[in-house]
Amino acid sequence: MKFSKHIAQLTLDCVIFGFHHKKLKLILSKLKLAKDIYALPGGFILQEEDIEDAAKRILFERTGIQDLYLEEFGTFGRANRISDEDFHLFSGIAQDLYPDVEPPVNEHNQKMRIVSIGYYALVDFEKVIPQKIDLDESCDWYDIKELPTMIFDHQEMVHKGLEVLREKLDKKLLFNNLLPVTFTMKDVQELYETVYDKPFPANNFQKKMLDLQILERLDKKYTGAKSKAPYLYRLKSSQ
């Protein structure tokens, strides 16, 4: 019996968040299919590979960067999560990319279930150029509010990933992973307003962030008149 180097019926998909010009963006690939349809970056897991190592491998393939912040946020395994149409569209090109994985149909030519583990990652938009693989026609950043048609239940994964990001942005100081090393208070506020999709009063927001005692204030950023130049901050090294 042929032994597969990948785990059949188990995949991993990544919601890769980036922040740019007051917009929260995701990396999506446009698949080489007969119709325009997109997918989250993902793939099968190697038999000898830890699941988190698989996530790191996939993220490196798509971003070219190691040591990104990533976290598992859910498992997606509804019996009907993949429609018949999506299944037949995708299975052919997937077989070309993963020839060692048995075709995902049983002896009665019925589609077999595929379970996916979801990870989200936070990256500095300016440092990442999305990379496509053989499965893709293209790979690029997309505004989370203007997402194209996505395969399987990837839209649901995006919503769940955003929900978890909102829950943990404050508690785990995750905002630092979406901004450059140094930033203004306005940069942080704009990120929060974008992620939560609501405004925050400037004075209250600044007080809230300073009360956390996690930011180190640096020299002023001289972008205009000296009296109006905002301070630069960075996360304290102990954080």
Residue, then its C-alpha position, 0 to 999 in steps of 0.5 A: m500500500k502506498f504511504s502518503k507523506h501528507i495527512a489525508q482529509l486534514t488541512l490547515d488554512c491561514v487568515i493572514f491579517g495586515f493593516h494598511h492605510k486604515k484598512l484591514k487586509l487579508i492575503l488570498s489566492k485566486l485559484k486556477l479554476a474555470k471560474d473566479i474563486y479565491a481561497l485562504p493560504g493553506g495546505f496539507i500537513l506532513q505526517e511527521e510535522d507538528i501542526e504549528d510547524a505546518a502553519k509556520r511553513i505555510l506562512f513562510e511560503r506565502t509571506g517569505i517571513q519567519d517568526l510571525y505571530l500566529e495562533e490557532f483559532g478554530t477547527f472547521g469540520r461540518a459534514n457539509r462544509i464543502s459543496d459538491e461544486d467546490f469539491h469537484l472544482f478543487s480536487g483536480i488541481a489539489q491532486d496535481l499539487y499533492p500527488d501522494v494524497e489519495p483522491p478524496v473520494n471513496e470506493h462509491n465515488q462519493k466525496m470524503r470529508i476534509v477537516s481544516i484547522g484555522y490559524y490567524a497570523l499578524v504581519d507588518f503589511e510593508k514587509v510582506i509581498p504575497q507569494k503564489i504557489d502552483l495552485d494559484e493564478s495569483c496571490d495578493w492583499y484584499d480589503i476585508k470589507e471587499l472580499p471576493t467569492m471564496i471556496f468552501d467555508h473560507q468566508e466563515m473562517v475569516h469572520k471567526g478569525l476577525e472575531v478572535l482578533r477583536e477578543k485578543l487585540d487588547k488582552k495580548l497586546l497584539f496591535n504591535n504585530l500589525l504596526p511598524v516597530t515605532f508608531t504614533m498614538k494616532d497609528v494605534q487608534e486608527l488600527y483599533e478603529t479599523v479592527y473593531d469597525k467603530p470610532f474611539p474618542a481620541n483623549n479617552f483612547q490615549k489615556k487608556m493606552l498610556d494607563l496600560q504602561i506598556l508603551e515607551r515614548l520616543d522622540k517627536k516625529y517632525t512631520g510638520a510644525k514642531s508644536k504639532a508633531p506627534y510623539l513616537y512610541r514603541l512597545k516596552s522591551s519587557q512586553 
